[in-house]
Amino acid sequence: MKKTLLTLIILLYSLALSAQRNEGIDKSYHRKRLRLIEVGGGVGYAATLTGLNFLWYQREDRTAFHWFNDAGEWQQVDKAGHFFTAYQISRAGREAFRWAGIGERKAAWLGGLTGILFQTPIEILDGFSAAYGAS
């Protein structure tokens, strides 16, 4: 189940990038740079989630997906961390797409999508963890 979920997320990320490839591209578009972002981002994405799964969640029991209200325990500090991380990934993604010659508006959308795609699986992994739960 988890391998299927990870594969699906990677596939969606790759499709999102390739679907946007021809829209909003400046005349200075660099095909090799965009390919480097796609491949490097996909490999980095898979490695990050796999590492996170083994290093953070391996010691925890797995359960059916469930929700957990962590307001009293974490007092929204984890939300601030997710927001900051998503912002930084989105910003770096936008800059990478601009480097590849993607137009400013399209690069902003793709960067934002990158941040969401990197952060969403963390909540999904939390949801399957007995010690946490999606929040």
PEMOFEN-V224810 format. One record per residue. N is the residue number from 1. RES is the residue in one small letter. PSI is psi in degrees with one decimal (* if undefined). NEAR is the number of other ideal C-beta (glycine too) atoms within 12 Angstrom. Layout:
n: [N	N]
res: [RES	RES]
psi: [PSI	PSI]
near: [NEAR	NEAR]
This chain:
n: [1	2	3	4	5	6	7	8	9	10	11	12	13	14	15	16	17	18	19	20	21	22	23	24	25	26	27	28	29	30	31	32	33	34	35	36	37	38	39	40	41	42	43	44	45	46	47	48	49	50	51	52	53	54	55	56	57	58	59	60	61	62	63	64	65	66	67	68	69	70	71	72	73	74	75	76	77	78	79	80	81	82	83	84	85	86	87	88	89	90	91	92	93	94	95	96	97	98	99	100	101	102	103	104	105	106	107	108	109	110	111	112	113	114	115	116	117	118	119	120	121	122	123	124	125	126	127	128	129	130	131	132	133	134	135]
res: [m	k	k	t	l	l	t	l	i	i	l	l	y	s	l	a	l	s	a	q	r	n	e	g	i	d	k	s	y	h	r	k	r	l	r	l	i	e	v	g	g	g	v	g	y	a	a	t	l	t	g	l	n	f	l	w	y	q	r	e	d	r	t	a	f	h	w	f	n	d	a	g	e	w	q	q	v	d	k	a	g	h	f	f	t	a	y	q	i	s	r	a	g	r	e	a	f	r	w	a	g	i	g	e	r	k	a	a	w	l	g	g	l	t	g	i	l	f	q	t	p	i	e	i	l	d	g	f	s	a	a	y	g	a	s]
psi: [-46.4	-37.2	-38.2	-43.7	-45.5	-43.0	-41.8	-42.9	-43.9	-42.3	-44.7	-39.6	-45.4	-41.7	-39.5	-41.0	-45.5	-30.6	-29.7	-0.9	-40.3	-3.6	137.1	27.3	129.3	166.8	-18.1	23.0	133.7	102.3	-43.0	-38.0	-42.6	-40.5	-40.4	-41.7	-44.4	-52.0	-48.4	-41.5	-41.7	-44.6	-44.7	-38.6	-49.9	-43.5	-41.1	-47.6	-37.4	-46.1	-43.3	-43.2	-45.3	-39.8	-33.8	-43.5	-10.0	-36.5	-10.5	145.9	148.2	143.9	-179.8	154.9	132.7	161.3	154.2	127.7	104.3	15.4	-41.4	-28.8	-50.9	-14.0	41.3	8.2	-38.5	-33.2	-39.6	-40.4	-43.5	-42.9	-47.1	-43.4	-44.5	-39.9	-46.8	-40.4	-41.5	-43.1	-46.0	-38.7	-43.3	-44.9	-39.9	-43.5	-35.5	-40.9	-32.8	-1.5	9.7	142.2	156.0	-48.4	-46.6	-38.5	-37.1	-43.9	-44.9	-37.8	-43.0	-42.5	-39.1	-44.6	-42.7	-44.3	-28.6	-30.6	-32.2	-43.8	-24.3	-43.6	-35.2	-45.4	-40.4	-40.5	-27.4	-1.8	130.8	-29.7	-15.9	-97.2	145.8	143.7	*]
near: [13	23	13	11	21	28	19	19	31	29	19	22	36	26	17	28	36	20	18	31	25	14	19	23	24	20	9	14	24	20	16	14	24	31	18	19	36	31	19	23	34	29	17	24	34	25	17	28	32	24	16	24	27	16	14	19	26	16	12	19	12	21	19	13	20	19	17	22	14	22	12	10	14	18	12	15	15	23	18	13	16	26	17	16	23	27	21	19	31	27	21	25	39	28	21	28	40	28	22	33	23	36	22	17	18	29	33	23	24	40	35	25	29	40	29	26	34	33	32	27	33	31	26	30	35	31	27	28	29	18	20	28	25	23	24]
